[in-house]
């Protein structure tokens, strides 16, 4: 099975495409970062990726659900995601808005239905984007080769917030490539996945394996067209 390289946010283009000219929306994600107990970086990345999948499979997104139009409009343009951080009262105000909170290990991430690029709810617009720097207290264990893995490029230095958005892109691209039965099986299993940084030796092979690839638009932190994530789902691997 062969999979074309796919881009999230926007690929590096010299000319605008119809998707660039469509009204632009963004998927907000908010990570809870309490000063005394920040989440581990890998937990935050994996939980952000899982939050995107939970939203895409939610009954409010499917069919004629109340979020279906917002998600459709978002996917008609560039598939942008922005991660902001909150703590204390900020987090409580974010939780009061329509959305879904997903937990994983030490991390809590709330995902919201897409909003216009310049139309964020005031409770979210006030939250900080920059400075989302997290660490792993211990190196994460090796990924289970039988489960989906979102491989981050070893050549890029991304903040935790940027990497969370990229992991979310990778999870979404894998989801879009799967059949209905494969999506249902992943959902029913609780969306198991791992986010790991590929080794410099393995990265070229992964990037050329025909799996879904995220190429960043270059709006923040990294150069346009950078390959950030390879989505290695077992159902998408070439036999």
C-alpha positions as CSV (number, residue, x, y, z in Angstrom):
1,X,0.0,0.0,0.0
2,X,1.4,3.4,-1.0
3,X,0.6,6.6,0.8
4,X,1.5,10.0,-0.6
5,X,3.2,12.6,1.5
6,X,0.5,14.7,3.1
7,X,0.7,18.1,4.6
8,X,-1.0,19.7,7.6
9,X,-1.3,23.4,8.3
10,X,-0.1,24.4,4.8
11,X,2.7,23.0,2.6
12,X,5.4,25.2,1.3
13,X,3.8,26.6,-2.0
14,X,4.8,29.4,-4.3
15,X,1.1,29.9,-5.4
16,X,-2.0,29.8,-3.2
17,X,-4.2,26.7,-3.7
18,X,-8.0,26.6,-3.4
19,X,-7.5,25.5,0.2
20,X,-5.5,28.6,0.9
21,X,-8.3,30.8,-0.5
22,X,-11.0,29.1,1.6
23,X,-12.0,30.6,5.0
24,X,-9.4,29.6,7.5
25,X,-10.2,27.9,10.8
26,X,-8.0,26.5,13.6
27,X,-8.3,23.7,16.0
28,X,-7.6,24.9,19.6
29,X,-5.9,22.6,22.1
30,X,-5.1,23.7,25.6
31,X,-2.6,21.8,27.8
32,X,-2.9,22.1,31.6
33,X,0.5,23.2,33.0
34,X,0.3,23.8,36.7
35,X,3.4,25.5,38.1
36,X,4.0,22.9,40.7
37,X,3.2,19.8,38.6
38,X,3.8,20.3,34.9
39,X,3.2,17.2,32.7
40,X,5.9,15.1,31.2
41,X,6.7,16.1,27.6
42,X,5.9,12.7,26.0
43,X,2.7,12.5,28.0
44,X,1.7,15.9,26.7
45,X,2.5,15.0,23.1
46,X,0.7,11.7,23.1
47,X,-2.3,13.1,24.9
48,X,-2.6,16.0,22.3
49,X,-2.5,13.4,19.5
50,X,-5.1,11.3,21.2
51,X,-7.3,14.4,21.8
52,X,-7.4,15.1,18.1
53,X,-8.5,11.6,17.4
54,X,-11.2,11.7,20.1
55,X,-12.6,14.9,18.6
56,X,-12.6,13.5,15.1
57,X,-14.5,10.3,16.2
58,X,-17.0,12.2,18.5
59,X,-20.7,11.9,17.6
60,X,-20.9,15.7,17.6
61,X,-18.5,15.7,14.6
62,X,-20.1,12.8,12.7
63,X,-23.0,13.1,10.3
64,X,-25.1,16.1,11.2
65,X,-23.6,16.6,14.7
66,X,-23.4,20.0,16.2
67,X,-19.7,20.3,15.5
68,X,-19.8,18.7,12.0
69,X,-20.0,22.0,10.1
70,X,-17.1,23.5,12.0
71,X,-14.9,20.5,11.4
72,X,-15.9,20.4,7.7
73,X,-15.0,24.1,7.3
74,X,-11.7,23.6,9.1
75,X,-10.7,20.6,6.9
76,X,-11.7,22.5,3.7
77,X,-8.9,25.0,4.5
78,X,-5.5,24.4,5.9
79,X,-5.6,22.0,8.8
80,X,-4.2,24.3,11.5
81,X,-3.8,23.5,15.2
82,X,-2.6,25.8,17.9
83,X,-1.7,24.7,21.4
84,X,-2.0,27.1,24.3
85,X,-1.3,26.6,28.0
86,X,-3.4,27.2,31.1
87,X,-3.3,26.7,34.8
88,X,-5.6,27.4,37.8
89,X,-8.5,29.7,37.0
90,X,-7.4,29.8,33.3
91,X,-7.9,26.1,33.1
92,X,-11.2,26.1,34.8
93,X,-12.5,28.8,32.4
94,X,-11.3,26.7,29.5
95,X,-13.0,23.6,30.8
96,X,-16.3,25.6,31.0
97,X,-16.3,26.0,27.2
98,X,-17.7,23.2,24.9
99,X,-14.9,20.7,24.2
100,X,-13.4,17.4,25.3
101,X,-10.7,16.9,28.0
102,X,-8.4,14.0,27.4
103,X,-6.0,12.7,30.0
104,X,-2.9,10.5,29.6
105,X,-0.3,9.8,32.2
106,X,0.6,13.2,33.8
107,X,-1.1,15.2,31.0
108,X,-4.5,16.9,30.6
109,X,-5.4,18.4,27.2
110,X,-8.7,19.9,26.2
111,X,-9.6,20.1,22.5
112,X,-12.3,22.4,21.2
113,X,-14.3,22.5,18.0
114,X,-12.5,24.6,15.3
115,X,-12.9,28.3,15.4
116,X,-12.2,31.0,12.8
117,X,-8.5,32.0,12.6
118,X,-9.4,35.5,14.0
119,X,-12.4,34.4,16.1
120,X,-11.0,32.7,19.2
121,X,-13.3,32.7,22.3
122,X,-11.9,35.4,24.7
123,X,-11.2,32.7,27.4
124,X,-8.8,31.0,25.0
125,X,-7.5,34.0,23.2
126,X,-5.9,35.3,26.5
127,X,-3.9,32.1,27.0
128,X,-0.2,32.0,26.2
129,X,1.2,30.1,23.2
130,X,4.9,30.6,23.6
131,X,6.9,29.2,26.5
132,X,5.4,25.7,26.5
133,X,8.6,23.9,27.4
134,X,8.3,20.5,29.0
135,X,10.8,17.7,29.9
136,X,10.6,14.0,30.5
137,X,11.8,13.1,34.0
138,X,13.0,9.8,32.5
139,X,13.6,8.7,28.9
140,X,10.3,7.2,27.5
141,X,10.4,3.4,26.9
142,X,10.8,2.0,23.4
143,X,7.6,2.2,21.4
144,X,5.5,-1.0,20.9
145,X,6.1,-1.9,17.3
146,X,2.6,-3.4,17.0
147,X,1.0,-0.1,17.9
148,X,0.8,3.2,16.0
149,X,3.9,5.4,16.4
150,X,4.2,9.1,15.5
151,X,7.9,9.6,14.7
152,X,9.2,13.1,15.2
153,X,12.1,14.3,13.1
154,X,15.5,14.1,15.0
155,X,16.7,17.1,13.0
156,X,14.2,19.7,14.3
157,X,14.2,21.5,17.7
158,X,10.5,22.2,18.5
159,X,9.0,23.6,21.7
160,X,6.5,21.2,23.5
161,X,3.6,23.2,22.2
162,X,4.8,23.0,18.6
163,X,5.5,19.3,18.9
164,X,2.1,18.7,20.4
165,X,0.5,20.4,17.3
166,X,2.6,18.3,15.0
167,X,1.8,15.1,16.8
168,X,-1.9,16.0,16.4
169,X,-1.3,16.6,12.7
170,X,0.3,13.1,12.4
171,X,-2.5,11.4,14.2
172,X,-5.1,13.1,12.0
173,X,-3.3,12.2,8.8
174,X,-3.2,8.5,9.9
175,X,-6.9,8.7,10.7
176,X,-7.8,10.1,7.3
177,X,-5.9,7.2,5.6
178,X,-7.7,4.4,7.5
179,X,-10.8,2.6,6.4
180,X,-14.0,2.9,8.5
181,X,-13.3,-0.5,10.1
182,X,-9.7,0.4,10.9
183,X,-10.9,3.7,12.5
184,X,-13.5,1.9,14.5
185,X,-11.0,-0.7,15.8
186,X,-8.5,2.1,16.8
187,X,-11.2,4.1,18.5
188,X,-12.6,1.0,20.4
189,X,-9.1,0.2,21.6
190,X,-8.8,3.7,23.1
191,X,-6.5,5.1,20.4
192,X,-3.3,3.5,21.6
193,X,-0.3,5.4,20.2
194,X,3.2,6.5,21.0
195,X,5.1,9.6,20.1
196,X,8.9,9.2,19.9
197,X,11.8,10.9,18.2
198,X,13.3,8.8,15.5
199,X,17.0,8.1,15.5
200,X,19.0,9.9,12.8
201,X,19.7,6.5,11.3
202,X,16.1,5.5,11.0
203,X,14.6,8.8,10.0
204,X,15.4,8.7,6.2
205,X,13.9,5.2,6.0
206,X,10.7,6.2,7.8
207,X,10.3,9.4,5.7
208,X,10.6,7.4,2.5
209,X,8.4,4.5,3.6
210,X,5.2,5.8,1.9
211,X,3.6,6.5,5.3
212,X,1.7,9.8,5.9
213,X,4.1,12.6,6.4
214,X,3.5,16.0,8.0
215,X,5.2,18.9,6.2
216,X,5.0,22.1,8.2
217,X,3.9,25.5,6.8
218,X,6.7,27.3,8.5
219,X,4.4,29.8,10.3
220,X,6.3,29.3,13.6
221,X,9.7,27.9,14.8
222,X,10.8,25.9,11.8
223,X,11.4,26.4,8.0
224,X,8.5,26.0,5.5
225,X,8.2,22.5,4.1
226,X,10.0,20.8,7.0
227,X,9.1,17.2,7.5
228,X,8.1,17.0,11.1
229,X,6.3,13.7,11.7
230,X,5.9,10.3,10.1
231,X,2.6,8.6,11.1
232,X,3.5,4.9,11.4
233,X,0.2,3.0,11.8
234,X,0.4,-0.8,11.4
235,X,-2.6,-0.7,9.0
236,X,-0.7,1.6,6.7
237,X,2.6,-0.2,6.5
238,X,3.6,-1.6,3.2
239,X,3.7,-5.4,3.5
